[in-house]
Amino acid sequence: MKRTLIILLVVVITAVALYFLILRQKDQYLPESVNKIGCIYPVRVLGNSMEPAIKDGIVLSMNKCIKNRNNLPIGTIVVFEENGIKRVARIKEKLGLAEGIFYKMGRDNRQGEEFTASSENIIAIGK
């Protein structure tokens, strides 16, 4: 009886933590099957640059198994690498250049701050 109660308590605490850290945040990637669990790319957002949509300290569950990096919709939350630094931003514009597909991205709470990155530099995407 005591062991069952402890297991139940652990399950409840885990479920509550999962909800508050991941599931209540919109744009979370949740795999459609157990086979796709390896596609989860967790990212902790530090700072208020993506507020109000994404709060400081939230852990985002992103998808690193991207089928087509060259055709991501405007508004998609992405993790990309720039000069060895991983950043979280929202796609604002798609640019078809001679060198390939690039995205102009920004942060919700930092108007005027923009990044341009090749589609190949995108590591993971939100839902």
TANORJO-V480907 format. One record per pair of residues at least 12 apart in sequence whose ideal C-beta (glycine too) atoms are under 10 Angstrom apart, sorted by the first residue. I is the first residue (numbers start at 1). J is the second residue. If there is no record, write none. Layout:
BEGIN
((I,J) (I,J))
END
This chain:
BEGIN
((18,59) (18,61) (20,58) (20,59) (21,42) (21,44) (21,57) (21,58) (21,59) (21,60) (21,61) (22,40) (22,42) (22,58) (22,59) (22,60) (22,61) (23,61) (24,55) (24,58) (25,45) (25,53) (25,54) (25,55) (25,58) (25,59) (25,60) (25,61) (25,126) (26,53) (26,54) (26,77) (26,126) (26,127) (27,53) (27,54) (27,60) (27,61) (27,62) (27,75) (27,76) (27,77) (27,90) (27,125) (27,126) (27,127) (28,40) (28,58) (28,59) (28,60) (28,61) (28,62) (28,63) (28,77) (28,126) (28,127) (29,41) (29,42) (29,60) (29,61) (29,62) (29,63) (29,64) (29,65) (29,77) (29,124) (29,125) (29,126) (29,127) (30,61) (30,63) (30,127) (31,61) (31,63) (31,65) (36,63) (36,65) (38,64) (38,65) (39,61) (39,62) (39,63) (39,64) (39,65) (39,66) (39,124) (40,61) (40,62) (40,63) (40,64) (40,65) (40,124) (41,60) (41,61) (41,62) (41,63) (41,64) (41,65) (41,66) (41,79) (41,123) (41,124) (41,125) (42,59) (42,60) (42,61) (42,62) (42,64) (42,124) (43,58) (43,59) (43,60) (43,61) (43,62) (43,77) (43,79) (43,86) (43,87) (43,88) (43,123) (43,124) (43,126) (44,56) (44,57) (44,58) (44,59) (44,60) (44,88) (45,57) (45,58) (45,59) (45,60) (45,77) (45,79) (45,88) (46,58) (46,88) (47,88) (47,107) (47,109) (47,110) (48,107) (48,108) (48,109) (48,110) (49,87) (49,88) (49,89) (49,106) (49,107) (49,108) (49,109) (49,110) (49,113) (50,77) (50,88) (50,89) (50,90) (50,106) (50,107) (50,108) (50,109) (50,110) (51,107) (51,108) (51,109) (51,110) (52,108) (52,109) (53,77) (53,90) (53,107) (53,108) (53,109) (54,77) (54,88) (54,90) (54,107) (54,108) (54,109) (54,126) (56,109) (60,77) (60,79) (60,88) (60,124) (60,126) (60,127) (61,124) (61,126) (61,127) (62,77) (62,78) (62,79) (62,88) (62,123) (62,124) (62,125) (62,126) (62,127) (63,79) (63,124) (63,125) (63,126) (63,127) (64,79) (64,122) (64,123) (64,124) (64,125) (65,124) (65,125) (66,78) (66,119) (66,122) (66,123) (66,124) (66,125) (67,125) (68,101) (68,119) (69,100) (69,101) (69,103) (69,118) (69,119) (69,120) (69,121) (69,122) (69,123) (69,125) (70,94) (70,96) (70,100) (70,101) (70,102) (70,103) (70,118) (70,119) (70,120) (70,122) (71,94) (71,101) (71,119) (72,91) (72,94) (72,101) (72,103) (72,119) (72,122) (72,125) (73,91) (73,94) (73,125) (74,90) (74,91) (74,92) (74,93) (74,94) (74,103) (74,104) (75,90) (75,91) (75,92) (75,126) (76,89) (76,90) (76,91) (76,103) (76,105) (76,122) (76,125) (76,126) (76,127) (77,89) (77,90) (77,91) (77,105) (77,108) (77,124) (77,125) (77,126) (77,127) (78,90) (78,91) (78,103) (78,105) (78,115) (78,117) (78,119) (78,121) (78,122) (78,123) (78,124) (78,125) (78,126) (79,121) (79,122) (79,123) (79,124) (79,125) (79,126) (80,103) (80,105) (80,115) (80,116) (80,117) (80,118) (80,119) (80,120) (80,121) (80,122) (80,123) (80,124) (80,125) (81,117) (81,118) (81,120) (81,121) (81,122) (81,123) (82,105) (82,115) (82,116) (82,117) (82,118) (82,121) (86,121) (86,123) (86,124) (87,105) (87,107) (87,115) (87,117) (87,121) (87,123) (88,105) (88,107) (88,124) (88,126) (89,103) (89,104) (89,105) (89,106) (89,107) (89,108) (89,110) (89,113) (89,114) (89,115) (89,117) (89,122) (90,103) (90,105) (90,106) (90,107) (90,108) (90,126) (91,103) (91,104) (91,105) (91,106) (91,117) (91,122) (91,125) (92,104) (92,105) (92,106) (92,107) (92,114) (92,115) (92,116) (93,105) (93,106) (93,114) (93,116) (94,119) (95,116) (95,118) (95,119) (97,116) (97,118) (99,118) (100,118) (100,119) (100,120) (101,118) (101,119) (101,120) (101,122) (102,116) (102,117) (102,118) (102,119) (102,120) (102,121) (103,115) (103,116) (103,117) (103,118) (103,119) (103,121) (103,122) (104,116) (104,117) (105,117) (105,122))
END
